[in-house]
Amino acid sequence: LESLDAIRQLPARYALALDMRDMDAMVSLFEEDVKVGKGRSGRLDLRAWMDGTLRSPFTGTSHHIGGHIIEFDDPDHARGVVYSKNEHETGDEWVIMQMMYVDEYVRSAGPDGPRWYFARRLPLYWYATDLNKPPIGDNKMRWPGTEPVEGNFHKLFPSYAEFWARDGDHGGPVAEPAPLEGFLNAMRRGQAAPRVKVRAD
């Protein structure tokens, strides 16, 4: 239970640190050698990347954490999915966003003993649009000044595409419940994580 609570604190702390622009507090939630992309790694590179990301086009943000599923691989490794509903002030538009993070967590040495860190956060987006422009139809990622693109919110879980590919219930037997620590793997059914582009550079 202590590990569950410690892991649940990570997304809430991440949201607060992000919205208050405390980059040191935010990057300290990640393991020391976190991969940042393009050959970069570590908290220093993550801080520089996040600093640039949050300066343009955002002037203010608010991240609201929703449901959080956590499963343990072993006593020091876990994975999870957490929903996030976000608001972004971007010049003269107020962009709302629905997304989820697919997380990997690791317990390793900290300044006061072992603690849980993010090993990886994969953002999957459903929509982003100005508050006054509901994201109806395809290409729901509609940032000001950019062409609309498709999000990847449903890409990790094959059931969404399968549901819409058939007419009505499939008629087969109901599957057995997934093991307690295997719900996410059962839903993914071996689906690889999609490639995610967070910003233009």
N, C-alpha and C positions, 0 to 999 in steps of 0.2 A: 504493500500500500504506500509506503514511503516513496518508492520509485515512481509509482503511478502519479502521485501528487507532485513530485519534483518535475516529471516530464510535462504534466499539465501546466505547470507554471511557465515553461519555456515560451509557448506561443503568446501568452498574455504579457510576459515581460518584453518579448520581441515587439509586440504591437505598441506598448507604451514607449519603449526606447526609440522606436522608429518615429512615432508621432511627435515625440518631444525632441527629436533630432539629437539624441545622445548617442552618437556613433560608437563611442567606447563601450557604453553599456550594452549596445546591441551586438557588437562583434564579440564581446566576452561571453555571449551565449553559445558561440560556436566553438568546436574543438580547435586547438592551436593550428593544425595544418589543413584547415578547411579549403577545399578547392573552389576557386573563384571563377575559373574559365580562362581560355586562351593562354594556358601555361602558367597562370598565376595561382598562388595559394597562400594561405595564412591570414591571420586577422588584420594585419596591416594592409594587405591588398584588398581584402573585403571592405575595410573601412573606406579606402580611397574610392572603390567602385560604388559603394552605397552613397557616399557623399556626392559624387557626381550625378548619380541617378536621382537623388532627392532634391537637387538644386534646380533642375529643369526637367519637366515643365511645372513641377509642383511648388506651390507656396504653402500649402497646408494639407494634412492628411488626417484621417481617423480610421483606424482598423478595428473592427468588431469581431471578436472570436466567437465561433459557433461550436457545433458538435465536434468532439475530439475522440477518435478511436485509437487506442494504443495496444500493440501486441509485442510481446517479448520474444526475441530469438534465443537469448540466453541471459544470464544475470546482468550482463554489461552492454547488451545491444537490444534495441527495440526499433519499431517502425510505427508510423501512425499517419492518419489523415485528419486534417482539421479544416473546417470551413471558415471562411473569412469574408465579411461584407465590408467594403471599404468606400470611403468618400475622399475625393481629391479636389482641392482647389487648384485650377489650372488656368490662370489668366481670367478671362471673362466667362468660363464655363465651370460648372460643378459636376465632376464626373463620378458616377456611382459604379461600383464594380462588384461582381460576385465571382468568387474563386474558391479553390481549395489548395492547401499545401499537402504534398506527399512528403513526409519527413522520415529521416533516419536519425536515431539518437544513439549516443554512446556514453557510457559512464567511464570517466578517466580521472586522473589526479587533478585536483583543484587547489586553490590557495588554502583551503581549510579542510582538506580531505577529498575523497572521491565525490564527484558530482556529475550530473547529467548535462550533456551538451547536445546541440544540433550537430550531426555529422553532415547532413545534407538537407536542403529544402528545395523541393521541386514545385514551382507554382503552376497550377493548371487553371486557366481562365475560362469562364463561361461568357461573361459580357463586361463591357466597359462603355459607358455612354453618358452624355450630358443628362442631367436629371430631368430635363424637359423634353428629351428625345428618347422614348422607350426603345429598347433594342429588339424590335420585332423583325423576324426574318433571319436570313443568313448573315454571316459576317458581323457578329455582335461586338467585336472589339473596335470601338469607334472613338479613338482619342482625337482631341482637337488638332487640326492641322495635318492629319494623316489619313490615308485611305483605309476604309474599314477592312478588317481581316477576320478570318475564322478563329475562334478561341479553341482551346484544347481541353476544356473542362471534362468532357466525357471520354476522352481518348484512352485513358488508362483502364477503363472497365468495359469489356466487350458487350455486356448485357444491354447497354443503351442502343447501340447500332442493331443488335439482334432483335430487340423489342420492336423497333420501327421497320425492320426488314420483313416481318411476318404479319399476316392478317389474323389478329386475334390470338388467343391462348394457344400454346404449342401442343396442348393435349397430352403431353407425356406425364410421367409421375413427378411428384414434387421431390426435389433433391433432398438428400439428408442434410441436416444442419452442419455447417462447417465446424471444425474443432474450435474451441474457445480462442486459442492463439493462432488460428488460421483463417479467420474471417476475411481479412484483406487479400491474402493469397488466393483464397477460393474465388473471390469476386474478380480478381485480376486474371485468373486462369492462364498465367504465364505471359500475359501481355507486357511487352517491354515499355519502359517509360518513354513518352514522346519527347522529342527535342523541343525545347522552349526558348523562345527569343524574348527577352525582357525589355531590351532597349536596342536602339539602332546601331550602336557602335560594336 
